[in-house]
Amino acid sequence: MTYLKQVNILSKKFPVLDFYPFNLKIFQNTDTTTFNNAITFFIGENGTGKSTLLKALAYKCGIHIWQSEFNLRCEQNPYEEDLYKAISIQWKNGPVPGSFFGSQIFSHFARNLEEWSVNDPEMLKYFGGKSLITQSHGQSLMSYFQSRYSIKGLYFLDEPETALSPTSLIELLNLLIKISRQGHAQFIIATHSPLLMACPDARIYSFDNHVVEPIQYEDTDYYKIYKKFMYNPGEFIKT
């Protein structure tokens, strides 16, 4: 099941070309990216724009992104969050609700949920039935994923592997497969994890070249590097 069908990057609407993210050639050169799979991965090195496009899509889809109350920066970029203003999207059968996940955002959310549940303990039943902050970080994440993604919607995840062990990542992978095959959820995920990328029937988009383009799992640098490392770690370790 897919709800979001396509994103169009409108480079003619870029306010500037010398500030991030509008200075990235990949956004200047990519016109359209389609979403024909229930699970789509955005992959690429840091700074290539995958998380930036992920957030822009969430904003454009009307999905709220939690922001830290303290976001002081030495140098401010007035255009950093403005990519959503220069994209258009196409829905398959109209918009649906959803959520945006990021590890830092989740920590903030879990603390707020704890405060809300003091007065309304029933709120916890929507997130696994127990306090998220009394579990380990990995356990609380899985409780959240299992509860939230059982609801029909469009879900954006920004590097969910950050706080998960390999065992938990495989658990998340199987959860994504199970839920996507139930036909009520669509996932768009920015990741560096070759474990998640192994998801069958998922579409992988690489941000490492001059345009956003599909790539096969075995052709990704992540797969190649991890495979080589496992066979011969001495090739990579400098002593």
C-alpha positions in Angstrom: 0.0 0.0 0.0 1.3 3.4 -0.9 -0.3 6.8 -0.1 2.4 9.2 -1.2 2.9 8.7 -4.9 5.5 11.3 -6.0 7.5 14.3 -5.0 8.6 17.0 -7.5 11.5 19.2 -6.7 10.8 22.6 -8.2 14.3 24.1 -8.7 12.9 27.2 -10.3 11.4 28.1 -6.9 14.7 27.8 -5.1 15.2 31.2 -3.2 19.0 30.9 -3.5 21.6 28.6 -4.9 24.5 29.3 -2.4 22.9 28.1 0.9 22.2 24.6 2.0 20.1 22.7 1.0 19.5 24.6 -2.3 23.2 24.5 -3.1 23.2 20.7 -3.4 23.5 19.6 -7.1 21.3 16.6 -6.3 18.3 18.9 -5.6 19.1 21.1 -8.6 19.3 18.1 -10.9 16.5 15.9 -9.6 13.0 16.7 -10.9 10.8 13.8 -9.7 11.1 10.8 -7.3 8.3 8.3 -7.2 7.1 6.0 -4.4 5.8 2.7 -5.7 6.7 0.5 -2.8 5.4 0.3 0.7 8.9 0.8 2.0 11.4 3.3 0.5 14.9 3.9 1.8 17.0 7.1 1.3 20.7 6.3 1.6 23.9 8.3 1.2 26.7 9.9 3.0 26.1 12.6 5.6 25.4 16.0 4.0 24.0 14.5 0.8 20.4 15.8 1.6 18.5 12.5 2.4 17.3 13.6 5.8 16.6 17.1 4.6 14.3 15.8 1.8 12.7 13.4 4.4 11.8 16.3 6.6 10.6 18.4 3.7 8.3 15.6 2.7 6.9 15.3 6.2 6.3 19.1 6.4 4.6 19.0 2.9 2.4 16.1 4.0 1.2 18.0 7.0 3.0 15.8 9.5 4.3 17.5 12.6 8.0 17.3 13.5 8.9 17.7 17.2 11.5 20.4 17.7 13.9 20.9 20.6 13.2 23.9 22.8 16.9 24.7 22.7 18.3 25.0 19.2 21.0 27.5 19.5 23.5 27.6 16.6 26.7 29.5 16.2 25.9 30.3 12.6 22.2 30.4 11.4 21.1 29.3 8.0 17.8 31.0 7.2 17.1 28.5 4.4 17.9 25.3 6.2 14.3 24.2 6.8 12.8 25.7 3.6 13.1 22.9 1.1 9.4 22.0 1.6 8.5 25.3 0.1 10.1 24.3 -3.2 8.6 20.8 -3.6 5.2 19.5 -4.6 3.7 16.1 -3.9 1.1 13.8 -5.3 -1.1 11.5 -3.3 -2.6 8.3 -4.6 -6.0 8.6 -3.0 -5.8 11.7 -0.9 -3.7 12.5 2.2 -3.4 10.3 5.3 -2.1 11.0 8.8 1.3 9.8 10.0 4.3 10.6 12.0 8.0 11.6 11.8 10.5 9.7 13.9 14.0 10.8 14.9 16.0 9.5 17.9 16.4 12.9 19.5 12.8 13.8 18.8 11.8 10.5 20.4 13.6 11.2 23.7 11.8 14.6 23.9 8.5 12.9 23.1 9.0 10.1 25.7 9.6 12.7 28.5 6.4 14.6 27.5 4.4 11.4 27.3 5.5 10.6 30.9 4.3 13.9 32.2 0.9 13.6 30.3 0.4 10.1 31.7 0.7 11.3 35.3 -2.8 12.7 34.9 -4.0 10.2 32.2 -2.3 6.8 32.6 -4.6 5.4 29.9 -2.4 7.3 27.3 0.3 4.7 27.8 -1.9 2.0 26.3 -1.3 3.6 22.9 2.5 3.1 23.2 2.9 -0.4 24.4 1.1 -0.1 27.8 4.0 1.1 29.9 6.2 4.0 30.5 8.7 4.6 27.7 11.4 6.0 30.0 11.4 3.1 32.4 12.5 0.7 29.6 15.9 0.6 28.0 16.1 3.0 25.0 16.0 0.2 22.5 13.0 -1.4 24.3 11.1 1.8 24.4 11.7 2.4 20.7 10.4 -1.0 19.8 7.3 -0.5 22.0 6.7 2.8 20.2 7.2 1.3 16.8 4.9 -1.7 17.4 2.1 0.5 18.7 2.3 3.4 16.4 2.8 1.6 13.2 -0.3 -0.6 13.7 -2.3 2.5 12.7 -3.0 3.4 9.1 -0.7 6.1 7.9 2.4 7.5 6.3 5.6 7.1 8.4 8.9 8.9 8.1 11.9 7.6 10.0 15.3 9.4 10.2 18.1 7.0 10.9 16.2 4.7 13.4 19.3 2.5 13.7 21.0 5.2 15.9 20.0 3.6 19.2 19.2 0.0 18.2 21.4 -3.1 18.6 21.8 -5.4 15.6 19.2 -7.7 17.2 16.7 -4.9 17.6 17.4 -3.7 14.1 16.4 -7.2 12.8 13.3 -7.0 15.0 12.5 -3.6 13.4 13.2 -5.0 9.9 10.7 -7.8 10.5 8.2 -5.4 12.0 8.4 -3.2 8.9 7.9 -6.2 6.6 5.0 -7.5 8.5 3.2 -4.1 8.7 3.9 -3.2 5.1 2.4 -6.5 3.9 -0.8 -5.8 6.0 -1.4 -3.0 3.5 -2.2 -0.1 5.9 1.2 1.7 6.2 3.8 3.3 4.0 7.3 4.0 5.2 10.0 6.4 3.9 13.3 5.9 5.8 16.6 7.6 5.8 19.2 5.1 6.9 22.9 4.0 7.0 21.9 0.4 8.1 22.6 -2.4 5.6 20.4 -4.6 7.9 17.4 -2.4 7.2 18.3 -2.0 3.5 18.0 -5.8 3.1 14.2 -5.5 3.4 12.7 -7.4 0.4 10.5 -5.5 -2.0 11.8 -2.1 -0.7 13.0 0.6 -3.1 16.4 2.1 -2.3 17.2 5.6 -3.5 20.8 6.7 -3.4 21.8 10.4 -2.8 25.5 9.8 -3.5 25.5 11.0 -7.1 24.2 14.1 -9.0 20.6 12.9 -9.0 18.4 10.9 -6.7 18.4 7.4 -8.3 17.4 3.9 -7.5 20.0 1.3 -6.6 20.1 -2.4 -5.9 20.9 -3.5 -2.4 24.1 -5.5 -3.5 25.3 -2.4 -5.4 25.3 -0.1 -2.3 28.6 0.9 -0.7 27.1 -0.2 2.6 26.6 -3.8 1.5 30.0 -4.0 -0.2 31.9 -2.4 2.7 30.2 -4.5 5.4 30.7 -7.7 3.4 34.4 -7.0 2.8 34.9 -6.1 6.5 33.3 -9.3 7.8 35.4 -11.4 5.5 38.7 -9.5 6.2 38.6 -6.9 8.9 42.3 -6.6 8.9 42.0 -4.9 5.5 40.3 -1.9 7.1 42.0 -1.7 10.5 45.1 0.4 10.8 47.6 -0.7 13.3 
